[in-house]
Amino acid sequence: MSLLYEHHYEQVVTPLPPVDPDTRATMLVIIYDSVRKDFAISVSWHTDYIRREWGVVKDIEHSDNKFKLVRDDGIWWVPIEKLLQVDRI
């Protein structure tokens, strides 16, 4: 059985490589599927550190290029250009 950690952070010590276009396209498909089919995803993104959260995508702001990740205990606006990894749960 795997555990889902809440509010997991990792310090970034080296510059992160850019995400290749095929991986980014796959991540965006998973995000859109989460909106349409209402299932949870795990998301990693870069701010000053690598942040990992999980939840359901409830809204996508195309003008601001971000999406809303919602869970019972929190809401996060995740910037799409800072995405590192998106997985289905």
N, CA and C atoms as a LAMMPS dump frame, in Angstrom:
ITEM: TIMESTEP
0
ITEM: NUMBER OF ATOMS
267
ITEM: BOX BOUNDS ff ff ff
-5.0000000000000000e+02 5.0000000000000000e+02
-5.0000000000000000e+02 5.0000000000000000e+02
-5.0000000000000000e+02 5.0000000000000000e+02
ITEM: ATOMS id mol type element x y z
1 1 1 N 0.848 -1.17 0
2 1 2 C 0 0 0
3 1 3 C 0.895 1.235 0
4 2 1 N 0.59 2.196 -0.85
5 2 2 C 1.388 3.418 -0.901
6 2 3 C 0.725 4.515 -0.078
7 3 1 N 1.546 5.372 0.446
8 3 2 C 1.055 6.494 1.242
9 3 3 C 1.095 7.755 0.406
10 4 1 N 0.08 8.597 0.564
11 4 2 C 0.078 9.901 -0.081
12 4 3 C 0.488 10.921 0.963
13 5 1 N 1.613 11.548 0.752
14 5 2 C 2.099 12.535 1.702
15 5 3 C 1.423 13.867 1.449
16 6 1 N 1.045 14.526 2.518
17 6 2 C 0.459 15.844 2.405
18 6 3 C 1.555 16.891 2.52
19 7 1 N 1.513 17.883 1.656
20 7 2 C 2.421 19.018 1.702
21 7 3 C 3.888 18.572 1.695
22 8 1 N 4.279 17.889 0.665
23 8 2 C 5.645 17.401 0.537
24 8 3 C 6.46 18.408 -0.265
25 9 1 N 7.613 18.83 0.262
26 9 2 C 8.47 19.797 -0.395
27 9 3 C 9.881 19.247 -0.511
28 10 1 N 10.56 19.593 -1.588
29 10 2 C 11.964 19.242 -1.758
30 10 3 C 12.733 20.491 -2.152
31 11 1 N 13.854 20.721 -1.52
32 11 2 C 14.712 21.854 -1.847
33 11 3 C 15.371 21.627 -3.203
34 12 1 N 15.434 22.651 -4.035
35 12 2 C 16.063 22.556 -5.347
36 12 3 C 17.486 23.089 -5.228
37 13 1 N 18.458 22.239 -5.543
38 13 2 C 19.856 22.656 -5.425
39 13 3 C 20.511 22.901 -6.78
40 14 1 N 19.975 22.322 -7.842
41 14 2 C 20.509 22.554 -9.181
42 14 3 C 19.375 23.023 -10.086
43 15 1 N 19.681 23.72 -11.155
44 15 2 C 18.625 24.134 -12.089
45 15 3 C 17.929 22.911 -12.684
46 16 1 N 16.639 23.016 -12.846
47 16 2 C 15.858 21.904 -13.386
48 16 3 C 15.876 21.938 -14.907
49 17 1 N 16.01 20.776 -15.543
50 17 2 C 15.97 20.756 -17.01
51 17 3 C 14.545 21.036 -17.487
52 18 1 N 14.404 21.606 -18.682
53 18 2 C 13.06 21.874 -19.201
54 18 3 C 12.337 20.568 -19.514
55 19 1 N 11.013 20.616 -19.425
56 19 2 C 10.181 19.448 -19.733
57 19 3 C 10.025 19.381 -21.246
58 20 1 N 10.239 18.197 -21.829
59 20 2 C 10.138 18.078 -23.283
60 20 3 C 8.668 18.187 -23.721
61 21 1 N 8.428 18.598 -24.962
62 21 2 C 7.06 18.854 -25.44
63 21 3 C 6.13 17.639 -25.375
64 22 1 N 6.642 16.438 -25.63
65 22 2 C 5.792 15.244 -25.57
66 22 3 C 5.317 14.971 -24.146
67 23 1 N 6.214 15.13 -23.184
68 23 2 C 5.846 14.93 -21.779
69 23 3 C 4.842 15.99 -21.346
70 24 1 N 5.053 17.243 -21.753
71 24 2 C 4.129 18.327 -21.409
72 24 3 C 2.74 18.042 -21.983
73 25 1 N 2.676 17.56 -23.225
74 25 2 C 1.395 17.237 -23.852
75 25 3 C 0.674 16.133 -23.081
76 26 1 N 1.415 15.121 -22.654
77 26 2 C 0.821 14.037 -21.864
78 26 3 C 0.279 14.561 -20.532
79 27 1 N 1.03 15.456 -19.89
80 27 2 C 0.578 16.032 -18.619
81 27 3 C -0.707 16.838 -18.816
82 28 1 N -0.785 17.593 -19.897
83 28 2 C -1.981 18.402 -20.15
84 28 3 C -3.205 17.534 -20.425
85 29 1 N -3.021 16.406 -21.102
86 29 2 C -4.134 15.477 -21.337
87 29 3 C -4.654 14.935 -20.01
88 30 1 N -3.757 14.576 -19.101
89 30 2 C -4.172 14.065 -17.791
90 30 3 C -4.925 15.146 -17.017
91 31 1 N -4.468 16.394 -17.094
92 31 2 C -5.145 17.497 -16.4
93 31 3 C -6.555 17.688 -16.961
94 32 1 N -6.7 17.723 -18.285
95 32 2 C -8.022 17.876 -18.892
96 32 3 C -8.932 16.704 -18.551
97 33 1 N -8.387 15.494 -18.52
98 33 2 C -9.182 14.324 -18.136
99 33 3 C -9.658 14.423 -16.693
100 34 1 N -8.843 14.983 -15.809
101 34 2 C -9.244 15.149 -14.417
102 34 3 C -10.44 16.09 -14.306
103 35 1 N -10.471 17.122 -15.138
104 35 2 C -11.612 18.047 -15.136
105 35 3 C -12.866 17.329 -15.637
106 36 1 N -12.748 16.64 -16.76
107 36 2 C -13.913 16.005 -17.381
108 36 3 C -14.429 14.803 -16.616
109 37 1 N -13.525 13.956 -16.141
110 37 2 C -13.926 12.687 -15.534
111 37 3 C -13.897 12.701 -14.014
112 38 1 N -13.448 13.823 -13.417
113 38 2 C -13.474 14.033 -11.973
114 38 3 C -12.687 12.955 -11.208
115 39 1 N -11.419 12.739 -11.59
116 39 2 C -10.572 11.822 -10.832
117 39 3 C -9.345 12.564 -10.32
118 40 1 N -8.741 12.015 -9.272
119 40 2 C -7.61 12.667 -8.616
120 40 3 C -6.316 12.444 -9.403
121 41 1 N -5.455 13.464 -9.319
122 41 2 C -4.126 13.386 -9.924
123 41 3 C -3.094 13.855 -8.907
124 42 1 N -1.866 13.474 -9.133
125 42 2 C -0.736 13.942 -8.336
126 42 3 C 0.064 14.895 -9.212
127 43 1 N 0.391 16.065 -8.67
128 43 2 C 1.051 17.106 -9.449
129 43 3 C 2.325 17.558 -8.743
130 44 1 N 3.408 17.708 -9.5
131 44 2 C 4.651 18.299 -9.008
132 44 3 C 4.93 19.538 -9.828
133 45 1 N 5.293 20.633 -9.141
134 45 2 C 5.65 21.859 -9.852
135 45 3 C 6.731 22.585 -9.09
136 46 1 N 7.369 23.518 -9.773
137 46 2 C 8.509 24.222 -9.222
138 46 3 C 8.116 25.653 -8.851
139 47 1 N 8.363 26.045 -7.626
140 47 2 C 8.281 27.445 -7.208
141 47 3 C 9.696 27.806 -6.801
142 48 1 N 9.967 28.021 -5.541
143 48 2 C 11.343 28.128 -5.047
144 48 3 C 11.852 26.753 -4.639
145 49 1 N 10.961 25.802 -4.643
146 49 2 C 11.231 24.413 -4.279
147 49 3 C 10.299 23.552 -5.107
148 50 1 N 10.501 22.259 -5.082
149 50 2 C 9.594 21.354 -5.78
150 50 3 C 8.451 21.031 -4.831
151 51 1 N 7.252 21.297 -5.282
152 51 2 C 6.068 21.063 -4.451
153 51 3 C 5.258 19.936 -5.073
154 52 1 N 4.763 19.035 -4.234
155 52 2 C 3.924 17.924 -4.687
156 52 3 C 2.619 17.951 -3.916
157 53 1 N 1.524 17.913 -4.644
158 53 2 C 0.185 17.849 -4.055
159 53 3 C -0.662 16.92 -4.909
160 54 1 N -1.776 16.509 -4.374
161 54 2 C -2.712 15.702 -5.135
162 54 3 C -4.106 16.27 -4.92
163 55 1 N -4.987 16.008 -5.874
164 55 2 C -6.361 16.48 -5.796
165 55 3 C -7.027 16.337 -7.15
166 56 1 N -8.182 16.995 -7.288
167 56 2 C -8.955 16.967 -8.528
168 56 3 C -8.897 18.357 -9.148
169 57 1 N -8.698 18.422 -10.45
170 57 2 C -8.677 19.708 -11.145
171 57 3 C -10.12 20.162 -11.346
172 58 1 N -10.449 21.354 -10.833
173 58 2 C -11.811 21.867 -10.914
174 58 3 C -11.959 23.021 -11.893
175 59 1 N -10.87 23.708 -12.213
176 59 2 C -10.975 24.868 -13.093
177 59 3 C -9.633 25.094 -13.777
178 60 1 N -9.69 25.556 -15.023
179 60 2 C -8.482 25.91 -15.764
180 60 3 C -8.626 27.359 -16.215
181 61 1 N -7.661 28.196 -15.85
182 61 2 C -7.631 29.597 -16.258
183 61 3 C -6.687 29.727 -17.448
184 62 1 N -7.25 29.785 -18.647
185 62 2 C -6.412 29.872 -19.842
186 62 3 C -5.703 31.214 -19.94
187 63 1 N -6.339 32.274 -19.473
188 63 2 C -5.728 33.605 -19.571
189 63 3 C -4.499 33.733 -18.663
190 64 1 N -4.545 33.098 -17.474
191 64 2 C -3.425 33.155 -16.539
192 64 3 C -2.507 31.937 -16.636
193 65 1 N -2.894 30.962 -17.483
194 65 2 C -2.09 29.764 -17.707
195 65 3 C -1.848 28.986 -16.412
196 66 1 N -2.94 28.702 -15.688
197 66 2 C -2.859 27.933 -14.444
198 66 3 C -4.152 27.147 -14.254
199 67 1 N -4.115 26.177 -13.335
200 67 2 C -5.316 25.406 -13.033
201 67 3 C -5.48 25.269 -11.528
202 68 1 N -6.732 25.017 -11.119
203 68 2 C -7.06 24.908 -9.699
204 68 3 C -7.102 23.437 -9.299
205 69 1 N -6.24 23.059 -8.361
206 69 2 C -6.185 21.71 -7.81
207 69 3 C -6.881 21.742 -6.459
208 70 1 N -7.91 20.911 -6.285
209 70 2 C -8.758 20.974 -5.091
210 70 3 C -8.721 19.649 -4.343
211 71 1 N -8.63 19.767 -3.033
212 71 2 C -8.703 18.635 -2.118
213 71 3 C -9.502 19.108 -0.907
214 72 1 N -9.971 18.216 -0.071
215 72 2 C -10.765 18.599 1.099
216 72 3 C -10.046 19.594 1.998
217 73 1 N -8.739 19.484 2.11
218 73 2 C -7.99 20.337 3.039
219 73 3 C -7.235 21.475 2.371
220 74 1 N -7.461 21.729 1.065
221 74 2 C -6.751 22.836 0.44
222 74 3 C -7.066 23.033 -1.026
223 75 1 N -6.693 24.215 -1.512
224 75 2 C -6.833 24.583 -2.919
225 75 3 C -5.511 25.202 -3.356
226 76 1 N -5.02 24.795 -4.528
227 76 2 C -3.777 25.33 -5.058
228 76 3 C -3.988 25.743 -6.501
229 77 1 N -3.504 26.925 -6.86
230 77 2 C -3.449 27.347 -8.256
231 77 3 C -2.062 26.989 -8.763
232 78 1 N -2.002 26.06 -9.69
233 78 2 C -0.74 25.528 -10.193
234 78 3 C -0.427 26.168 -11.551
235 79 1 N 0.729 26.841 -11.677
236 79 2 C 1.102 27.421 -12.967
237 79 3 C 1.533 26.331 -13.951
238 80 1 N 0.939 26.324 -15.126
239 80 2 C 1.199 25.277 -16.113
240 80 3 C 2.643 25.307 -16.596
241 81 1 N 3.235 26.486 -16.732
242 81 2 C 4.614 26.564 -17.236
243 81 3 C 5.63 26.041 -16.229
244 82 1 N 5.24 25.834 -14.967
245 82 2 C 6.158 25.336 -13.934
246 82 3 C 5.958 23.849 -13.631
247 83 1 N 5.104 23.165 -14.403
248 83 2 C 4.836 21.747 -14.165
249 83 3 C 6.076 20.898 -14.369
250 84 1 N 6.247 19.917 -13.495
251 84 2 C 7.338 18.953 -13.612
252 84 3 C 6.824 17.549 -13.876
253 85 1 N 5.708 17.186 -13.193
254 85 2 C 5.184 15.831 -13.327
255 85 3 C 3.701 15.817 -12.978
256 86 1 N 2.914 15.061 -13.728
257 86 2 C 1.494 14.865 -13.453
258 86 3 C 1.205 13.374 -13.626
259 87 1 N 0.588 12.773 -12.608
260 87 2 C 0.263 11.345 -12.654
261 87 3 C -1.169 11.125 -12.208
262 88 1 N -1.795 10.112 -12.78
263 88 2 C -3.122 9.698 -12.307
264 88 3 C -2.965 8.935 -11.005
265 89 1 N -3.944 9.104 -10.135
266 89 2 C -3.903 8.358 -8.868
267 89 3 C -4.918 7.237 -8.954
